[in-house]
Amino acid sequence: MDTTQRYLYSIEDGGWAMRYGIGVGEEGLTLKGQAVVGRKAEWPSWTPTASMIRRKPELAQYAGGVSGGPHNPLGASALYLYRNGQDTKFRLHGTNAPWTIGQAVSNGCIRLTNDDIVDLYARTPVGTPVLII
């Protein structure tokens, strides 16, 4: 993923790549470097982290979690990024706010349109390496 250009490239067999437009984290919030897809979920639930609530106190109303569905900020699917076998709390996920693709507005996760994350989800097995620059 190239967070500056705001594109994610999925390298396919034969060296071809799929390119997806992405939304990224606000300055300094996006994970950089290497990770691996540690797990996947369709229509995932979402709970803001403690650091997200500290930065944006209005998120405290969701501290108990939000069930998966069209109003959930993680959208249709999520790929969970891990390092050294541990969940980084960073995700590649869909969005209920597609107009944010191409912008730096998230709490650090990489967001795609729901159509794009569904496509990427189908192409990406658990264990896939990820590089974020």
N, C-alpha and C positions, 0 to 999 in steps of 0.2 A: 504494500500500500504506500502510496505517495501522499502524505498528508498536506504537503505544500500545494501540489497540483490538484489534490482532492479527487484522486482516482485510485481504485483498487484493481489490480490485475490478477486474474486467476490463470495461472499457467497450465495449459492443457497438454495432453499427450501430443507428441509431434512438435512441441515448441510454440503452438498457437496460444494466444491469450484472449480471454474475455476481459473487457474493460467495463467497470461500473463506476458511475459517479457516486461520491460519498460526502457525507457531512462529518465533520471532525470535532474534537473537543476544543473548548475555549483555550486560549494561549496557555501552554504549560500543563494542560490536563490530559493530553493523549499519551498513551503508552507508546514507547519507542523501542526499537530493537526486535529481537527474536522472541517468538512464542509458538505455541502449538494449539490446535483446536483440541481441547480436552473433553468437550461434550457438546451436544446439540440439543435444541428444544424447539418444538413447534408451538406457537401461541404461548410463549413463556410468561410466567408471572414476573412481576417487577417489584422490588423493594429498594428504595433509595438507601445508599450507604450513609453512615454517620457523617462522613466528610461532606457528602452532597448536602445533607440537611444543614450542616454548619455554614456552608457557602450560600445556600438558598433555603432559609428557614421556612418558606412557604411549602416546601416538600414534606415537612413534618406530618402533614395530614395523611400522607401515604406510608408512614412508617410501618403500618401493619401489612403493607403489600397491596398490590393491584393484580387481580386475576388476569390471565391472558384473554385477549379479545381485541376488537377493533379500536378501543379507547386506550389500550395499554401502550405506553411509549416505546416498548420493545418491538411492537409490530408483529408480523406473521411468524417470524423465526429468529433464532439467535444461535450464534456460534460462540462458545465460551472459550476465552483465551487463557491458557495455562503456561506457567514457567516452573520448571523443576517439580512437576507434578502437583503444583498448587494453583488454585484459581486466582487469577490476577484481579478479578472483579471487572475487567474490561471485556466488552462484547463487540462482536459484529452483529448488528441487528437491524430489523426493519424499523419503521417509524409511523406514528400516527400524524406526523407533521411533514409531509413530503416536500414542502416548499423550503425546508432547511437543508436539503441536499446541495452541496457546493459551499456551505457556510461553516464557520467555526463557532458552534453554539452549544454543543453537548457538554456533559460533565466528564467527557473523556472517551466515551465509546465511539465506535465508527458506525454511522448509520447509513443505510441504503433504502431505496424505495422498497415497499413490500414485494413488488414483482421481482426486483433484483435479488433480494435476500432469499426468496423462495428458490430462484434459479441457482444461486450460489450454494445454498443449503443442499440442494440435490447433487451438486458437483463435488462437494467437499466432505470427505470422510473424516471421522475422528482420527487424530494423529497427524493431520496435515500441518506441515510447518508454515509459519506466517512470519513475514518480515515487514516491519512498519518503519518507514523513514520519514 
